[in-house]
């Protein structure tokens, strides 16, 4: 873990080690699954009340960065108006995570694009 903290932000490590909102939601109002060219897949599930995201969850078979991106994105979207949440960009997500190595920025793109596909 000490070596990881030299390369990755504390936020990336936290969201990878303790992902938030991990799991499918029973009877979601919306859900989508998308795969990336690297082979990672993310599924995002949510329920909406009064145009706000009430519950949100994700599943992935991807790497630690994909887990971190899925977790962080769900935290960013939780409780927001759907119309606001769909404006979250890959750059916003990477900033929230304190940055990603350039070779893993596609993980943020996958999470955001999957979310926008709802």
Secondary structure by P-SEA (a helix, b strand, c coil): caaaaacccaaaaaaaaccccccccccccccccccccccbbbbbbbcccccccccccccccccaaaaaaaaaaaaaaccccaaaaaaccaaaaaaaacccccccaaaaaaaaaaaaac
